[in-house]
């Protein structure tokens, strides 16, 4: 299933991804640091959502209370809750 998540507190504005049987696919970010977010997207590809949540949740960017990886974890938690 395809999901779109509007990020909060980051340079990226949106995260798009698919979740198929708990596996994350086709992750893309809108806005933000292009190179870093392409890397995060590639690393997330094919991984279980639960594993990514455990790994990424709580990462902060500078003095912000969140980060793009943390927002991806939040997006995955929301998707799993609504699945």
N, C-alpha and C positions, 0 to 999 in steps of 0.2 A: 504494500500500500504506500502511496506517495504522501509525504508530509511537508508542510511549510511552517516554519517557526520564525516569528518576529523576535529578534534578539533585543535584549535590554542591557544598556550600559557598555556596549562595545562599538568599535568602529564598523564592524559588519552590521548590516541591517536585517539580514534574513538568512536562514539556513534551509536548504531543500535537501531531502533525502528520501530513500525508500527503506521500508522495513519488511522483510520477507522471512517468516518463521523465526523472528528474533534476530536475524542477521541484517546488518546495515549495508546498504548499497547506494551508489550514485549520490554521494554527498557533494554539495556545492554551497558555497557561501556567496552572498551578494554584498559587495563592499568589503572593507577591511584590507589587511595586508595580503595581497594576492599570492605571493610566493609561499608564505607561511601557511595560508589557508588551503592552497593546493596540496601542500605536504600533509596537513592534517587530514584532508579528504582522502588522499591515497592511503594513509596509514589506517584510517577507519574502515576502508572498504573490505567487506567480507568478514568483519569481526562481529561477534555477538554484542548486541546492544548493552547487555548487563556488564560485560567486561569493559566496554568503553566508558560507561557511567562510572564504574569504580576507578578507572584510570584517570579520567579527565575532570571529574567533579572536584571543585575547590581550587582549581588553578586560577591564579589572579594575574592580571596584566598591569604592571606598574603599581600605581596607587589605587587602581579601580578595584571594586569589590568582586569583579568577575573577569572573564576573558572569553575569547571565542571558543576555546576548548570546553570551558565550563558551561557556556551557553549550549554547546552541542550536547553535553551531558543532560542539561535541563530539557532540551528538545526531545531527547531519547526517552527520558523518564515520562514526559507528558504523552508521547506516542504510545509507550507501553501501557500506561494507565488507561488510555482511551481505546486500546486495541481490543 
